[in-house]
Amino acid sequence: MRDSKQFALATVSIGSLALGHAVLTWPTSAVLALFGGGAVVAFVAEAAVVHLGWLEHHIGPKLAGVPLYVLFGWTGVVYVAVRTVLLVTSGWPAVIAATGLATTYDLLTDHRGVEEGYWTYTDDLPGPRYRAVPWWNFAGWLLISTTTAGLALSVL
């Protein structure tokens, strides 16, 4: 596991910067919806796949098998995606575009976490994998990103 503490610190830092930007530029209700609601949604989903034995994280500290740094990563990525798409569209088209952008980010990066040993997919579910990452991970990003972006945009 290469530089796991640096990876977790970088993830927390990026998520914290995103949160700080949101606090300075968004209404409190939107910040709470995206970062609070989004963290809850991501935690529940991540805990479910850990509990099912499909995913194992190798960096702590953890709560119910979910490393706390992950929540910063989820919400930070979705926030950046939402703010980016709000430059060109709004409403539900923005939710859909942000979902696509956040999921594409995961498609391009998740395999690195596997290669570096930060997490391991331990499922034996049938279906395609992309660079050792199972299809259901990307489906999860679609669902969680849609929910998180929708929470924020519903109060903007």
C-alpha positions as CSV (number, residue, x, y, z in Angstrom):
1,M,0.0,0.0,0.0
2,R,1.8,3.0,-1.3
3,D,1.5,6.3,0.6
4,S,-1.9,5.5,2.0
5,K,-1.8,8.3,4.6
6,Q,-0.8,10.8,1.9
7,F,-3.7,9.6,-0.3
8,A,-6.2,9.9,2.6
9,L,-4.9,13.4,3.5
10,A,-5.1,14.5,-0.1
11,T,-8.7,13.3,-0.3
12,V,-9.7,15.0,2.9
13,S,-7.9,18.2,1.8
14,I,-9.7,18.3,-1.6
15,G,-13.0,17.7,0.1
16,S,-12.3,20.3,2.7
17,L,-11.4,22.9,0.1
18,A,-14.7,22.1,-1.8
19,L,-16.6,22.5,1.5
20,G,-14.9,25.8,2.2
21,H,-15.7,27.1,-1.2
22,A,-19.3,26.0,-0.8
23,V,-19.6,27.7,2.6
24,L,-18.3,30.9,1.0
25,T,-20.5,30.8,-2.1
26,W,-23.7,28.9,-1.5
27,P,-26.6,29.2,0.8
28,T,-26.3,27.2,4.0
29,S,-29.2,24.9,3.0
30,A,-27.4,23.9,-0.2
31,V,-24.1,23.2,1.6
32,L,-25.9,21.1,4.2
33,A,-27.8,19.2,1.5
34,L,-24.8,18.4,-0.6
35,F,-22.2,17.8,2.1
36,G,-24.4,16.6,4.9
37,G,-27.0,14.7,2.9
38,G,-24.4,13.5,0.4
39,A,-22.1,12.2,3.1
40,V,-25.0,10.2,4.7
41,V,-26.0,8.8,1.3
42,A,-22.4,7.8,0.5
43,F,-21.9,6.4,3.9
44,V,-25.0,4.2,3.8
45,A,-24.1,2.9,0.3
46,E,-20.5,2.3,1.1
47,A,-21.4,0.5,4.4
48,A,-23.9,-1.7,2.5
49,V,-21.3,-3.0,0.0
50,V,-18.7,-3.5,2.8
51,H,-21.3,-5.4,4.8
52,L,-22.2,-7.5,1.7
53,G,-18.5,-8.4,1.5
54,W,-18.1,-6.9,-2.0
55,L,-15.5,-4.2,-1.0
56,E,-12.8,-4.0,1.6
57,H,-11.0,-0.8,2.5
58,H,-7.4,-0.9,3.7
59,I,-7.1,2.7,5.1
60,G,-8.6,3.8,8.5
61,P,-10.0,5.2,10.6
62,K,-13.3,3.4,9.7
63,L,-16.8,3.4,10.9
64,A,-18.8,0.3,10.0
65,G,-16.0,-0.6,7.6
66,V,-16.1,2.8,5.8
67,P,-13.0,4.9,6.0
68,L,-14.0,8.4,7.0
69,Y,-11.8,10.0,4.4
70,V,-14.0,8.5,1.7
71,L,-16.9,10.8,2.6
72,F,-14.7,13.8,1.7
73,G,-13.9,12.3,-1.6
74,W,-17.5,11.6,-2.6
75,T,-18.9,15.0,-1.6
76,G,-15.9,16.9,-3.0
77,V,-16.1,15.2,-6.4
78,V,-19.9,15.7,-6.6
79,Y,-19.5,19.4,-5.5
80,V,-16.9,20.1,-8.2
81,A,-19.1,18.4,-10.8
82,V,-22.2,20.3,-9.8
83,R,-20.4,23.7,-9.8
84,T,-18.9,22.9,-13.2
85,V,-22.2,22.0,-14.8
86,L,-24.0,25.0,-13.2
87,L,-21.8,27.1,-15.5
88,V,-23.8,25.9,-18.5
89,T,-27.1,24.5,-17.3
90,S,-29.5,24.3,-14.3
91,G,-32.2,22.2,-12.8
92,W,-32.5,18.5,-13.6
93,P,-30.2,18.8,-16.6
94,A,-27.5,19.9,-14.2
95,V,-28.1,17.0,-12.0
96,I,-27.8,14.6,-14.9
97,A,-24.7,16.3,-16.2
98,A,-23.1,16.4,-12.8
99,T,-23.8,12.7,-12.3
100,G,-22.2,11.9,-15.6
101,L,-19.1,14.1,-14.8
102,A,-18.7,12.6,-11.3
103,T,-19.1,9.0,-12.6
104,T,-16.6,9.7,-15.4
105,Y,-14.1,10.9,-12.8
106,D,-14.5,7.6,-10.9
107,L,-14.2,5.6,-14.2
108,L,-10.9,7.3,-14.8
109,T,-9.5,7.0,-11.2
110,D,-11.0,4.1,-9.2
111,H,-8.7,1.5,-10.7
112,R,-5.7,3.5,-9.3
113,G,-7.0,2.9,-5.7
114,V,-7.2,-0.8,-6.5
115,E,-3.7,-0.9,-8.0
116,E,-2.3,1.1,-5.1
117,G,-3.9,-1.3,-2.6
118,Y,-6.2,1.3,-0.9
119,W,-9.3,-0.9,-1.4
120,T,-10.1,-4.3,-2.9
121,Y,-13.2,-5.5,-4.7
122,T,-14.0,-8.9,-3.1
123,D,-17.3,-9.7,-4.9
124,D,-17.8,-12.5,-7.3
125,L,-20.8,-11.0,-9.0
126,P,-21.1,-11.7,-12.7
127,G,-20.8,-8.8,-15.1
128,P,-18.2,-6.6,-16.7
129,R,-15.3,-5.1,-15.0
130,Y,-13.2,-2.1,-16.1
131,R,-9.6,-2.3,-15.0
132,A,-10.5,-4.6,-12.0
133,V,-13.5,-2.3,-11.0
134,P,-16.9,-4.0,-11.1
135,W,-19.9,-2.6,-13.0
136,W,-21.9,-2.1,-9.8
137,N,-19.3,0.4,-8.5
138,F,-20.1,2.7,-11.5
139,A,-23.8,2.1,-11.1
140,G,-23.4,3.2,-7.4
141,W,-21.7,6.4,-8.5
142,L,-24.6,7.1,-10.8
143,L,-27.1,6.6,-8.1
144,I,-25.2,8.4,-5.3
145,S,-24.1,11.3,-7.5
146,T,-27.7,11.8,-8.8
147,T,-29.1,11.7,-5.2
148,T,-26.4,14.1,-3.8
149,A,-26.6,16.6,-6.7
150,G,-30.4,16.4,-6.6
151,L,-30.4,17.2,-2.8
152,A,-28.3,20.3,-3.4
153,L,-30.0,21.6,-6.5
154,S,-33.4,21.1,-4.9
155,V,-32.6,23.9,-2.4
156,L,-30.8,26.2,-4.8
